[in-house]
Amino acid sequence: MVEPEAEKKKKGTSYKTRWSLLVGALIAILIAVALAYALKSPNLSHFAPADKSCHCAQEKDKYSGVVEDCCCDYETVNQLNEQVLHPSLQELVKTPFFRYFKVKLWCDCPFWPDDGMCRLRDCSVCECPETEFPESFKKPFIRGLSSDDLACQEGKPEAAVDRTLDSQAFRGWTETDNPWTHDDETDNAEMTYVNLQLNPERYTGYTGPSARRIWDAIYSENCPTYPSKQLCQEERILYKLISGLHSSISIHIAADYLLDEANNLWGQNLTLMYDRVLRYPDRVRNLYFTFLFVLRAVTKAAEYLEQAEYETGNPMEDLKTQSLMKQLLYNPQLQAACPLPFDEAKLWKGQRGPELKQKIQGQFRNISALMDCVGCEKCRLWGKLQVLGLGTALKILFSVNGEEHLSQTLQLQRNEVIALMNLLNRLSESVKLVHEMGPAAEKVVEGQNSSPTAFSRLLEKMQASIL
């Protein structure tokens, strides 16, 4: 028996109605779940490198009290950094002595073929006229670009970098290799000088698998897989130094970010700063720890650094550099509020001390070797500088062990001191940005999560996925 046409239409309408109600109910449920999740969890950056670190339990309290494994509290650190350290370091790193860094930028990666690709021109560095250098930095009779050869700069001074080879050390500086780092600092072959002021640490467009692989290798090779509570203090310190440096680099990328490539508009990316660092309390704490660790190395080497000769061939500038160093090293406010930022004397004790020190030293050398695998030239520059700075801090604190080895004397290369002070400045700036911009970044992220625009985008995605 054939059904009347009207009955067919009625049943079809009924099926469609029920199907619509079912789909609507599913959409409502999924939206409710998604909203509940969005309100509890901040947005994750899709281009942030994965931090495969030994995560500690994330606490929700603000940063107060003594910095873990250190001898100063957060409030004192912020105050000293704002009033003393940051202003002094900012002025110091602009002097001719600390402006130029010797680096080998063309090493092959010892672990895998270099496949790094950068989107932006800012990834690369460019040669500068030889005349910019202090005379004492130069190798006699070396060929260099003429002052008229500025084609690679394309009128952008930010891209200009000096690459004159160096063969003459400053008076009073020794040529010694650093046992904590991979590069041989006494080998001047293929070395070049880079003007750090013309190559700031910032966003370069270096993202994707090549960038992630660097940090994956650093953490997977050097972060123990067992729970962090089982780590001895020395192993925990190595991890915290790596994590603190990672946090500092991420903060500088977010603080000087290309917001609009078409209009070459640069500024702060607070969402990125939150996603990469601020939403993880352990990463912020490790940043403060690394800052105090490096500060302790500088204060421990105060007598050595005070007596060093900061000669560049410009007597006025050289006297200014030495004066700035003394003001920083013997600042009465710093000595009164935080005389011992970190106590290294309690480390390497017991029977396992020498063996553990050798193991951790080898791990850090591997990390320094990984800097040759960074596919972005400017990122490699700042990676090598800051890893050498950390290696110099480790050398100061742990290669000469005070009263236990009175016969040992500290010897630093010029390049090690340049890296050490520039690293301290980078960490100082990161701590300042976290302290000042942290609340603003949290408000920006909260506003994005609760805005109607975010809700509408979420609704559209849910509907598209179901349909």
Salt bridges, closest charged atoms under 4 A:
GLU3 OE2 - LYS11 NZ 2.95
ASP51 OD2 - ARG283 NE 2.86
GLU59 OE1 - ARG285 NH2 3.54
ASP61 OD1 - ARG285 NH2 3.43
GLU68 OE1 - LYS240 NZ 3.42
ASP69 OD1 - ARG236 NH2 3.19
ASP69 OD2 - LYS240 NZ 3.14
GLU91 OE2 - LYS320 NZ 3.90
ASP114 OD2 - ARG380 NH2 3.95
ASP115 OD1 - ARG213 NH2 2.94
GLU135 OE2 - LYS138 NZ 3.60
GLU154 OE1 - ARG121 NE 3.22
ASP166 OD2 - ARG414 NH2 3.08
ASP183 OD2 - LYS384 NZ 3.04
ASP187 OD2 - LYS104 NZ 3.30
GLU201 OE1 - ARG426 NH1 3.24
GLU235 OE2 - LYS359 NZ 3.18
ASP256 OD2 - ARG202 NE 3.38
GLU261 OE1 - ARG119 NH1 3.16
ASP282 OD2 - HIS55 ND1 3.92
GLU309 OE1 - ARG171 NH2 3.40
GLU311 OE1 - ARG171 NE 3.14
GLU344 OE2 - ARG296 NH2 2.97
GLU344 OE2 - LYS300 NZ 3.25
ASP372 OD1 - LYS384 NZ 2.58
GLU377 OE2 - ARG163 NH2 3.06
GLU404 OE2 - LYS349 NZ 3.00
GLU416 OE2 - LYS395 NZ 3.16
GLU429 OE1 - ARG426 NH2 2.85
GLU436 OE2 - LYS432 NZ 3.05
GLU442 OE2 - LYS62 NZ 3.15
